Amino acid sequence: MIFSRSSEIHATEVALVNAEGLYLNVAKQETSGRLIPLFERILVPLDGSEHSMHALETAVQIAKKCDGKITLVHVYSVLSSGVVPMAMYEPAYEPVTLPPDLVTKLAEAVRKAGVTILEEAEKRVKAEGVQSKTLLREGHVVEQILKAAKEENVDLIVIGARGLSTIKEIFLGSISHGVTLHAPCPVLLMK
């Protein structure tokens, strides 16, 4: 739903309100009548989770109202040494070393999964008539998302939050937290 309201500085703000009551200014209209979109370049980090798909849906609605473009990014990490630090899950266990061929197969499988996530998301975005671009990155997830935000000069990052089990939340929930703390632009966190 879109509505506008007058402000005290004689401009009109165009806002997006979703089913959950989220109110987000997406454009301002100057007194001259010119409409200025606030979010023309939107970054959406995707991991295939329900939360990231909800973030994508919200980003598409914002992009449609701002005539914006969405950059979809998926970041994957593979331990190149093949060492799985089991101690992070259970202190009584020693790290496990994986054979190099298994690490290579794992890396390829994770990369392919990322490609699939991006392809499916891009289809959804294009079906809504929004321009998009995809980025597949390997490395530290937060660092790569922030790097993509800077390189693409985005106006907004729309990222999914996580509601996972305790141990996963410590590691995966920290991604949205890290992005929120260090982003070069506004971040919209979606549940």
C-alpha positions, 0 to 999 in steps of 0.5 A: 500500500502506498500513501503520501503525507505532507511534511512541514517542509512542504514536501510529500513523502511516498511510503511503502506499508506492508502487511506487518505495518512496516512504514518505509519512506521510499521517495520524497517529492520536492516542492517543484513536484519532482519525485526523488527515489531514496533507494535506487540501488538495493542489495539483497544477501541471500542464503536460501532461508525463509528470512532471506526470501522475505527480504527479497520480496520486500526489496522487490516492492521497494525497487518497484516503487523507486524504479530501482535495481536489485543486486542479489549476492550469495556468499559461501565459505569453505575451509580450504585447509579441510579442517573442521573445528569441531571444538566450536560445537563440542569442546571435548572433540579434536578438529577433524581434517578432511581429505583434499578431494572431499574439500574440493567436492564440498566447495563445488557443491556449496558453489553450485547451491549458491548459483541455484539460490541466485538463479531462482531469486533472479527469476522472481525479481525479473517476473516482477519487472525489476532489473537485477544483477547477481554476485556469487562470492567466496569468503567471509560472509559479512566482509563480502556483503559489505564489500559488495555494498560498497562496490555497487554503491547501494542505497539500501541493504535488505537482509533476512534475520535468523530465528535458528537454534542457539548454536546456529544463531550465535554464528549465523545471526551474527551475519545480519548483526555484523552487516547492520553494524558496519554497512555504508548505507541503511539496512532493513532487517527482515524476519 
